[in-house]
């Protein structure tokens, strides 16, 4: 009853999914995301992605092909996508670049609006 046997340990590890996790990590795919998490995080790296590919599994494959290329070594499972460290780093670099670019556009637009508003107020004050 209170003894631990090798067979019991292995059975419990298999049941909890730890054996599968260990096998995947040994194969060299330490980064894994569910398809929906992956699409939510990287969807704006590919324009019109969710419109053209409503299925998260298909959309995940498209993101990897377009951003990482065909030479990349990622694996698409039944419920998750598996990435190597270098692929994850590349995705994060591209994501950071895209975020920065979009933030700059928002800042630029806001500054333009603010300066234009000040100019119109100044012009209105001078004309009256």
C-alpha positions as CSV (number, residue, x, y, z in Angstrom):
1,X,0.0,0.0,0.0
2,X,2.6,2.6,0.9
3,X,5.4,1.1,-1.2
4,X,6.7,2.6,-4.4
5,X,7.5,0.3,-7.2
6,X,9.1,1.0,-10.5
7,X,6.1,-0.2,-12.4
8,X,3.7,2.0,-10.5
9,X,6.0,5.1,-11.1
10,X,6.2,4.4,-14.8
11,X,2.5,3.9,-15.1
12,X,1.7,7.1,-13.3
13,X,4.3,9.0,-15.4
14,X,2.7,7.7,-18.6
15,X,-0.8,8.5,-17.4
16,X,0.1,12.1,-16.5
17,X,1.8,12.6,-19.9
18,X,5.3,13.1,-18.5
19,X,6.8,10.3,-20.6
20,X,5.5,12.0,-23.8
21,X,6.9,15.4,-22.6
22,X,10.3,13.8,-21.9
23,X,10.4,12.2,-25.4
24,X,9.5,15.5,-27.1
25,X,12.1,17.4,-25.1
26,X,14.8,14.8,-25.9
27,X,13.9,15.2,-29.6
28,X,14.8,18.9,-29.3
29,X,11.4,20.6,-29.3
30,X,11.3,22.4,-26.0
31,X,8.8,25.1,-27.1
32,X,5.2,24.0,-27.6
33,X,2.0,26.0,-28.0
34,X,-1.6,25.0,-28.6
35,X,-2.7,26.1,-32.1
36,X,-5.0,28.8,-30.7
37,X,-2.3,30.2,-28.4
38,X,0.2,30.3,-31.3
39,X,-2.2,32.0,-33.6
40,X,-3.2,34.5,-31.0
41,X,0.4,35.5,-30.4
42,X,1.7,35.5,-33.9
43,X,-1.3,36.2,-36.2
44,X,-0.3,39.7,-37.2
45,X,3.0,38.4,-38.7
46,X,1.0,37.2,-41.7
47,X,-1.5,39.8,-43.2
48,X,-5.2,38.6,-43.4
49,X,-4.3,35.4,-41.7
50,X,-7.5,34.8,-39.7
51,X,-9.7,35.8,-42.6
52,X,-8.1,33.4,-45.1
53,X,-7.4,30.6,-42.5
54,X,-10.1,30.4,-39.8
55,X,-8.8,27.0,-38.6
56,X,-6.1,27.5,-36.0
57,X,-4.1,24.4,-37.0
58,X,-3.9,25.5,-40.6
59,X,-3.1,29.1,-39.6
60,X,-0.2,27.9,-37.4
61,X,1.3,26.1,-40.3
62,X,1.0,29.1,-42.6
63,X,2.7,31.4,-40.0
64,X,5.6,28.9,-39.7
65,X,6.0,28.5,-43.4
66,X,6.0,32.3,-44.1
67,X,8.0,33.5,-41.2
68,X,10.4,30.6,-40.6
69,X,10.6,29.2,-44.1
70,X,10.7,25.7,-45.4
71,X,14.2,25.0,-44.0
72,X,12.9,25.4,-40.4
73,X,12.5,22.3,-38.2
74,X,9.1,22.7,-36.5
75,X,6.6,19.9,-36.0
76,X,2.8,20.1,-36.1
77,X,1.1,17.7,-33.8
78,X,-2.5,16.8,-33.2
79,X,-3.2,19.6,-30.7
80,X,0.1,21.6,-30.5
81,X,2.9,23.0,-32.5
82,X,6.4,22.2,-31.5
83,X,9.4,24.5,-32.0
84,X,13.1,24.5,-31.5
85,X,14.7,27.3,-29.6
86,X,16.1,29.1,-32.6
87,X,12.7,29.1,-34.3
88,X,11.0,30.5,-31.3
89,X,13.7,33.2,-31.1
90,X,13.2,34.1,-34.8
91,X,9.4,34.3,-34.3
92,X,9.9,36.6,-31.2
93,X,12.3,38.9,-33.1
94,X,9.9,39.3,-36.0
95,X,7.0,39.8,-33.6
96,X,9.0,42.5,-31.7
97,X,9.9,44.3,-34.9
98,X,6.2,44.3,-36.1
99,X,5.0,45.5,-32.7
100,X,7.6,48.3,-32.6
101,X,6.7,49.3,-36.2
102,X,3.0,49.5,-35.3
103,X,3.5,51.4,-32.1
104,X,5.6,54.0,-34.1
105,X,2.7,54.4,-36.6
106,X,0.2,55.0,-33.7
107,X,2.5,57.5,-32.1
108,X,3.1,59.3,-35.4
109,X,-0.6,59.5,-36.1
110,X,-1.4,60.8,-32.6
111,X,1.3,63.5,-32.8
112,X,0.1,64.6,-36.2
113,X,-3.4,64.9,-34.9
114,X,-2.3,66.9,-31.9
115,X,-0.1,69.3,-33.9
116,X,-2.8,69.8,-36.5
117,X,-5.3,70.6,-33.8
118,X,-2.9,73.2,-32.3
119,X,-2.3,74.7,-35.7
120,X,-6.0,75.0,-36.4
121,X,-6.6,76.7,-33.0
122,X,-3.7,79.1,-33.7
123,X,-5.0,79.9,-37.2
124,X,-8.5,80.5,-35.9
125,X,-7.1,82.8,-33.2
126,X,-5.1,84.8,-35.7
127,X,-8.0,85.2,-38.2
128,X,-10.5,86.5,-35.6
